[in-house]
Amino acid sequence: MLRQEWTLNARGIYYKDSYSPDRVTIGRKVWVPSLDNIDWDAPGEVLRRKRAQMIAEHNLNNEMWNKSEYAWEADAWSDVFGEMRNDPVLAVYVWLFCGQLCVRS
């Protein structure tokens, strides 16, 4: 194994193709997601499929038009974090009160 891979493993970064429980640092627990037994065609997966399709379309568009790294990064941030950013439940309101900045969630 390369030295870099050992370094990543020590930091808790594992890759699916090279993951081995024997390489996990002693005392560290690793959560490994499982995609088994998921019905991807279930009605509850419609929004997830739409988001995945949007990400794929942005990637194809960026690749086809040979767009800059900025365009790739802007699309990635928007696609991945945009839903959280636009969620009214997670919104934080900021207002000025008597010259002090107040934050209310």
C-alpha positions in Angstrom: 0.0 0.0 0.0 1.2 3.5 -0.8 2.2 5.8 2.0 -0.5 8.3 0.9 -3.2 5.7 1.4 -2.0 4.9 4.9 -2.0 8.6 5.6 -5.6 9.0 4.4 -6.7 5.9 6.4 -5.2 7.4 9.5 -7.2 10.6 8.9 -10.4 8.5 8.5 -10.6 8.7 4.7 -11.4 5.4 3.1 -12.3 4.3 -0.4 -14.8 1.6 -1.3 -12.3 -0.3 -3.5 -9.6 -0.3 -0.9 -11.5 -0.3 2.4 -10.6 -3.0 4.9 -11.6 -3.1 8.5 -8.1 -4.2 9.4 -6.7 -0.8 8.3 -9.0 1.3 10.5 -7.1 3.1 13.3 -7.6 1.4 16.6 -10.5 2.9 18.6 -12.1 4.5 15.6 -15.5 3.5 14.4 -16.3 3.7 10.7 -19.8 4.1 9.4 -20.1 2.4 6.0 -23.3 3.2 4.1 -25.2 0.4 2.5 -27.1 0.7 -0.7 -28.5 -2.8 -0.4 -32.3 -3.4 -0.3 -33.2 0.1 -1.5 -36.1 0.4 -3.9 -34.9 3.2 -6.2 -38.2 3.2 -8.0 -40.2 3.8 -4.9 -42.4 7.0 -4.9 -40.3 8.4 -2.1 -37.2 8.4 -4.3 -38.6 10.8 -7.0 -37.0 13.9 -5.6 -33.7 12.2 -5.2 -33.8 11.0 -8.8 -34.6 14.5 -9.9 -31.6 16.0 -8.0 -29.3 13.3 -9.4 -30.6 14.0 -12.9 -29.9 17.7 -12.4 -26.4 17.1 -11.2 -25.7 14.8 -14.2 -27.1 17.4 -16.6 -24.9 20.1 -15.2 -21.8 17.9 -15.4 -22.5 17.0 -19.0 -23.1 20.6 -19.9 -19.9 21.7 -18.2 -17.9 19.0 -19.9 -19.5 19.6 -23.4 -18.8 23.3 -23.3 -15.4 22.9 -21.6 -16.4 25.3 -18.9 -14.1 26.8 -16.3 -13.4 25.3 -12.9 -15.6 28.1 -11.4 -18.6 26.9 -13.3 -18.0 23.3 -12.1 -17.7 24.4 -8.5 -20.7 26.8 -8.7 -22.9 24.0 -10.0 -21.7 21.5 -7.5 -22.3 23.9 -4.6 -25.7 24.9 -5.9 -26.8 21.3 -6.7 -25.5 19.8 -3.4 -26.2 22.6 -0.9 -28.8 24.7 -2.7 -31.7 22.7 -1.2 -30.4 23.4 2.3 -29.7 27.1 1.4 -33.2 27.6 0.2 -35.0 25.7 3.0 -37.2 28.2 4.9 -37.1 26.0 8.0 -33.3 26.4 8.2 -33.3 30.1 7.4 -31.6 32.5 9.9 -32.9 36.0 10.1 -30.5 38.8 10.8 -31.6 42.3 11.7 -30.1 45.4 13.2 -31.4 46.4 16.7 -30.1 49.4 18.5 -26.8 49.3 16.5 -26.2 45.6 17.4 -26.4 42.8 15.0 -29.0 40.2 16.2 -29.5 36.7 14.8 -32.8 34.9 15.1 -33.4 31.4 13.8 
